[in-house]
């Protein structure tokens, strides 16, 4: 393992952030579309947070909900966020009213007709998103940009219900959207150059760090996260308890491990009572109303200060479902089992031309997922441990599950001694 200096890591991170704004093939003089009013569909946690970015930047926002009560509740939450910031001295009190004055609440999608950009921020359901985009296609003015905040769904399918796929793009904000700096801009198969250029500029206007990525399940960030989560779940079936997995990832440098993160997000996302999903442990926990921090119990028990405590109930459920006796696994082995598949998946993303460059993957994970800065990002860290070590682990994991088979480029790097951060597969490709 090579150990770079802190100055080298800092320089790499800074250079990666600057490079992410460069879009090869996009002309500097590509025209931009004028954005003066932004429409937001959904005033919940995500929609309200997205809207705040634009209002804070001085852009008028028209936000739509299905009921007046939901609209009032959403705008009340936005006002509360602004008021707390003013109370902490982050800006003058009169700025609260100035920002709220940029909001206009409505109850019909038709009221967004003259917006220059509309962002759909409803929950992750393809049928619902297609229904919304069918209506947007009907009501929106020509030349309006139609964006979806989906975190994983196929934007090409969403664009296909319109007769203007060139105007459709993904703007994947991270929650809480008014705080998190990362914005994945997702270019679909037919997204026009001027739409990409406009959204890249707009990301700067609302003070985001952005990367341009392509359409694939989970895009860049979540696709890599899914690989880590799958391996974490496999460890549970081997007898490693959730808090041991989390402790290893915490030791690696993540503030939260996969099961701590699940409890924070809520175990009942995508779950309903009586449901049988691909994760029976999660199902069993939810049936006991152990749905995460919000119910003071999930994988962990939580004390009055919301500190996680290992749960005997969870351990018993795991034993009943998996039949595995608890085992102790060295932290280094847990880390390799969870982290190396992330590297392998990142290489596959590059092979499929769904990211522009390796450093963009590092930008995503540093700014959206809490990757420890002293390890530079998944690609930078991969160069620290070396391709041979990653390949050996992936060969072992691939024997158990072919979806984790080593990427072809990983094998090539192991043979040649090449660097992950220098992988060049030709950049982002969008054609179907």
MOFEN-V170105 format. One record per residue. RES is the residue in three letters. SS is DSSP state (hx for helix, st for strand, lp for the rest). Layout:
res=RES ss=SS
res=RES ss=SS
This chain:
res=UNK ss=lp
res=UNK ss=lp
res=UNK ss=lp
res=UNK ss=lp
res=UNK ss=lp
res=UNK ss=hx
res=UNK ss=hx
res=UNK ss=hx
res=UNK ss=hx
res=UNK ss=hx
res=UNK ss=hx
res=UNK ss=hx
res=UNK ss=hx
res=UNK ss=hx
res=UNK ss=hx
res=UNK ss=hx
res=UNK ss=hx
res=UNK ss=hx
res=UNK ss=hx
res=UNK ss=lp
res=UNK ss=lp
res=UNK ss=lp
res=UNK ss=lp
res=UNK ss=lp
res=UNK ss=lp
res=UNK ss=lp
res=UNK ss=lp
res=UNK ss=lp
res=UNK ss=lp
res=UNK ss=lp
res=UNK ss=lp
res=UNK ss=lp
res=UNK ss=lp
res=UNK ss=lp
res=UNK ss=lp
res=UNK ss=lp
res=UNK ss=st
res=UNK ss=st
res=UNK ss=st
res=UNK ss=st
res=UNK ss=st
res=UNK ss=lp
res=UNK ss=lp
res=UNK ss=lp
res=UNK ss=hx
res=UNK ss=hx
res=UNK ss=hx
res=UNK ss=hx
res=UNK ss=hx
res=UNK ss=hx
res=UNK ss=hx
res=UNK ss=hx
res=UNK ss=hx
res=UNK ss=hx
res=UNK ss=hx
res=UNK ss=hx
res=UNK ss=lp
res=UNK ss=lp
res=UNK ss=lp
res=UNK ss=st
res=UNK ss=st
res=UNK ss=st
res=UNK ss=st
res=UNK ss=st
res=UNK ss=lp
res=UNK ss=lp
res=UNK ss=lp
res=UNK ss=hx
res=UNK ss=hx
res=UNK ss=hx
res=UNK ss=hx
res=UNK ss=hx
res=UNK ss=hx
res=UNK ss=hx
res=UNK ss=hx
res=UNK ss=hx
res=UNK ss=hx
res=UNK ss=hx
res=UNK ss=hx
res=UNK ss=hx
res=UNK ss=hx
res=UNK ss=hx
res=UNK ss=hx
res=UNK ss=hx
res=UNK ss=hx
res=UNK ss=hx
res=UNK ss=hx
res=UNK ss=lp
res=UNK ss=lp
res=UNK ss=lp
res=UNK ss=lp
res=UNK ss=lp
res=UNK ss=lp
res=UNK ss=hx
res=UNK ss=hx
res=UNK ss=hx
res=UNK ss=hx
res=UNK ss=hx
res=UNK ss=hx
res=UNK ss=hx
res=UNK ss=lp
res=UNK ss=lp
res=UNK ss=st
res=UNK ss=st
res=UNK ss=st
res=UNK ss=st
res=UNK ss=lp
res=UNK ss=lp
res=UNK ss=hx
res=UNK ss=hx
res=UNK ss=hx
res=UNK ss=hx
res=UNK ss=lp
res=UNK ss=lp
res=UNK ss=lp
res=UNK ss=lp
res=UNK ss=st
res=UNK ss=st
res=UNK ss=st
res=UNK ss=st
res=UNK ss=lp
res=UNK ss=lp
res=UNK ss=lp
res=UNK ss=lp
res=UNK ss=lp
res=UNK ss=hx
res=UNK ss=hx
res=UNK ss=hx
res=UNK ss=hx
res=UNK ss=hx
res=UNK ss=hx
res=UNK ss=hx
res=UNK ss=hx
res=UNK ss=hx
res=UNK ss=hx
res=UNK ss=hx
res=UNK ss=hx
res=UNK ss=hx
res=UNK ss=hx
res=UNK ss=lp
res=UNK ss=lp
res=UNK ss=lp
res=UNK ss=lp
res=UNK ss=lp
res=UNK ss=st
res=UNK ss=st
res=UNK ss=st
res=UNK ss=st
res=UNK ss=lp
res=UNK ss=lp
res=UNK ss=lp
res=UNK ss=lp
res=UNK ss=lp
res=UNK ss=lp
res=UNK ss=hx
res=UNK ss=hx
res=UNK ss=hx
res=UNK ss=hx
res=UNK ss=hx
res=UNK ss=lp
res=UNK ss=lp
res=UNK ss=lp
res=UNK ss=lp
res=UNK ss=lp
res=UNK ss=hx
res=UNK ss=hx
res=UNK ss=hx
res=UNK ss=st
res=UNK ss=st
res=UNK ss=st
res=UNK ss=st
res=UNK ss=st
res=UNK ss=st
res=UNK ss=lp
res=UNK ss=lp
res=UNK ss=lp
res=UNK ss=lp
res=UNK ss=lp
res=UNK ss=lp
res=UNK ss=lp
res=UNK ss=lp
res=UNK ss=st
res=UNK ss=st
res=UNK ss=st
res=UNK ss=st
res=UNK ss=st
res=UNK ss=st
res=UNK ss=lp
res=UNK ss=lp
res=UNK ss=lp
res=UNK ss=lp
res=UNK ss=lp
res=UNK ss=hx
res=UNK ss=hx
res=UNK ss=hx
res=UNK ss=hx
res=UNK ss=hx
res=UNK ss=hx
res=UNK ss=hx
res=UNK ss=hx
res=UNK ss=hx
res=UNK ss=hx
res=UNK ss=hx
res=UNK ss=hx
res=UNK ss=hx
res=UNK ss=lp
res=UNK ss=lp
res=UNK ss=lp
res=UNK ss=st
res=UNK ss=st
res=UNK ss=st
res=UNK ss=st
res=UNK ss=st
res=UNK ss=st
res=UNK ss=lp
res=UNK ss=lp
res=UNK ss=lp
res=UNK ss=lp
res=UNK ss=lp
res=UNK ss=lp
res=UNK ss=hx
res=UNK ss=hx
res=UNK ss=hx
res=UNK ss=hx
res=UNK ss=hx
res=UNK ss=hx
res=UNK ss=hx
res=UNK ss=hx
res=UNK ss=hx
res=UNK ss=hx
res=UNK ss=hx
res=UNK ss=hx
res=UNK ss=hx
res=UNK ss=hx
res=UNK ss=hx
res=UNK ss=hx
res=UNK ss=hx
res=UNK ss=hx
res=UNK ss=lp
res=UNK ss=lp
res=UNK ss=lp
res=UNK ss=hx
res=UNK ss=hx
res=UNK ss=hx
res=UNK ss=hx
res=UNK ss=hx
res=UNK ss=hx
res=UNK ss=hx
res=UNK ss=hx
res=UNK ss=hx
res=UNK ss=hx
res=UNK ss=hx
res=UNK ss=lp
res=UNK ss=lp
res=UNK ss=lp
res=UNK ss=lp
res=UNK ss=lp
res=UNK ss=hx
res=UNK ss=hx
res=UNK ss=hx
res=UNK ss=hx
res=UNK ss=hx
res=UNK ss=hx
res=UNK ss=hx
res=UNK ss=hx
res=UNK ss=lp
res=UNK ss=lp
res=UNK ss=lp
res=UNK ss=lp
res=UNK ss=lp
res=UNK ss=lp
res=UNK ss=lp
res=UNK ss=lp
res=UNK ss=lp
res=UNK ss=lp
res=UNK ss=lp
res=UNK ss=lp
res=UNK ss=lp
res=UNK ss=lp
res=UNK ss=hx
res=UNK ss=hx
res=UNK ss=hx
res=UNK ss=hx
res=UNK ss=hx
res=UNK ss=hx
res=UNK ss=hx
res=UNK ss=hx
res=UNK ss=lp
res=UNK ss=lp
res=UNK ss=lp
res=UNK ss=lp
res=UNK ss=st
res=UNK ss=hx
res=UNK ss=hx
res=UNK ss=hx
res=UNK ss=lp
res=UNK ss=st
res=UNK ss=lp
res=UNK ss=lp
res=UNK ss=st
res=UNK ss=st
res=UNK ss=st
res=UNK ss=lp
res=UNK ss=lp
res=UNK ss=lp
res=UNK ss=lp
res=UNK ss=lp
res=UNK ss=st
res=UNK ss=st
res=UNK ss=st
res=UNK ss=lp
res=UNK ss=hx
res=UNK ss=hx
res=UNK ss=hx
res=UNK ss=hx
res=UNK ss=hx
res=UNK ss=hx
res=UNK ss=hx
res=UNK ss=hx
res=UNK ss=hx
res=UNK ss=hx
res=UNK ss=hx
res=UNK ss=lp
res=UNK ss=lp
res=UNK ss=lp
res=UNK ss=lp
res=UNK ss=lp
res=UNK ss=lp
res=UNK ss=lp
res=UNK ss=lp
res=UNK ss=hx
res=UNK ss=hx
res=UNK ss=hx
res=UNK ss=hx
res=UNK ss=hx
res=UNK ss=hx
res=UNK ss=hx
res=UNK ss=hx
res=UNK ss=hx
res=UNK ss=hx
res=UNK ss=hx
res=UNK ss=hx
res=UNK ss=hx
res=UNK ss=hx
res=UNK ss=hx
res=UNK ss=hx
res=UNK ss=hx
res=UNK ss=hx
res=UNK ss=hx
res=UNK ss=hx
res=UNK ss=hx
res=UNK ss=lp
res=UNK ss=lp
res=UNK ss=lp
res=UNK ss=st
res=UNK ss=lp
res=UNK ss=lp
res=UNK ss=hx
res=UNK ss=hx
res=UNK ss=hx
res=UNK ss=hx
res=UNK ss=hx
res=UNK ss=hx
res=UNK ss=hx
res=UNK ss=hx
res=UNK ss=hx
res=UNK ss=hx
res=UNK ss=hx
res=UNK ss=lp
res=UNK ss=lp
res=UNK ss=lp
res=UNK ss=lp
res=UNK ss=hx
res=UNK ss=hx
res=UNK ss=hx
res=UNK ss=lp
res=UNK ss=lp
res=UNK ss=hx
res=UNK ss=hx
res=UNK ss=hx
res=UNK ss=hx
res=UNK ss=hx
res=UNK ss=hx
res=UNK ss=hx
res=UNK ss=hx
res=UNK ss=lp
res=UNK ss=hx
res=UNK ss=hx
res=UNK ss=hx
res=UNK ss=hx
res=UNK ss=hx
res=UNK ss=hx
res=UNK ss=hx
res=UNK ss=hx
res=UNK ss=hx
res=UNK ss=hx
res=UNK ss=hx
res=UNK ss=hx
res=UNK ss=hx
res=UNK ss=hx
res=UNK ss=lp
res=UNK ss=hx
res=UNK ss=hx
res=UNK ss=hx
res=UNK ss=lp
res=UNK ss=lp
res=UNK ss=lp
res=UNK ss=hx
res=UNK ss=hx
res=UNK ss=hx
res=UNK ss=hx
res=UNK ss=hx
res=UNK ss=hx
res=UNK ss=hx
res=UNK ss=hx
res=UNK ss=hx
res=UNK ss=lp
res=UNK ss=lp
res=UNK ss=lp
res=UNK ss=hx
res=UNK ss=hx
res=UNK ss=hx
res=UNK ss=lp
res=UNK ss=lp
res=UNK ss=lp
res=UNK ss=lp
res=UNK ss=lp
res=UNK ss=lp
res=UNK ss=lp
res=UNK ss=lp
res=UNK ss=lp
res=UNK ss=lp
